[in-house]
Amino acid sequence: MNGRFPLFAALEQAGAFAVSDTTSPYTLQRALDRFAFGLDLVLDAIGARIAAARP
């Protein structure tokens, strides 16, 4: 990163991106499942904000 993203580098050094569950391998399917879960949360939040903004 060469100092371009100091906050990101600090988070990485603190272990923020470490895989916490080491009992099972981190597979592509597991990554996709986690991504889909996170995306669902974001889209639900956006939908709630839109619904709340309607008169």
C-alpha positions in Angstrom: 0.0 0.0 0.0 3.1 2.2 0.3 1.4 4.6 2.8 -1.5 5.4 0.5 -4.2 4.1 2.9 -2.9 4.4 6.5 -6.2 3.5 8.2 -6.6 0.4 6.0 -3.0 -0.6 6.8 -3.6 -0.1 10.5 -6.7 -2.2 10.4 -4.9 -5.0 8.6 -2.0 -4.9 11.1 -4.5 -5.1 14.0 -5.9 -8.3 12.5 -9.3 -6.8 11.4 -9.3 -9.0 8.3 -8.1 -12.2 9.8 -10.3 -15.2 9.3 -11.5 -16.0 12.8 -12.8 -19.6 12.2 -9.8 -21.7 11.5 -11.6 -25.1 12.0 -12.9 -25.1 8.4 -11.1 -24.0 5.2 -12.0 -20.6 3.7 -13.4 -21.7 0.4 -14.9 -19.7 -2.5 -18.4 -20.9 -1.5 -17.9 -19.6 2.0 -16.7 -16.3 0.7 -19.7 -16.0 -1.6 -22.1 -16.9 1.2 -20.6 -14.2 3.4 -20.8 -11.7 0.6 -24.4 -12.5 -0.1 -25.3 -12.2 3.6 -23.6 -8.8 3.8 -25.2 -7.6 0.5 -28.6 -8.6 1.8 -28.1 -6.5 5.0 -27.0 -3.5 2.9 -29.9 -3.8 0.5 -32.4 -4.3 3.3 -31.1 -1.1 5.0 -31.4 0.8 1.8 -35.0 -0.5 1.2 -35.9 0.6 4.8 -34.5 4.1 4.2 -36.4 4.4 1.0 -39.7 3.2 2.6 -39.3 5.6 5.5 -38.7 8.5 3.1 -42.0 7.9 1.2 -44.9 10.1 2.3 
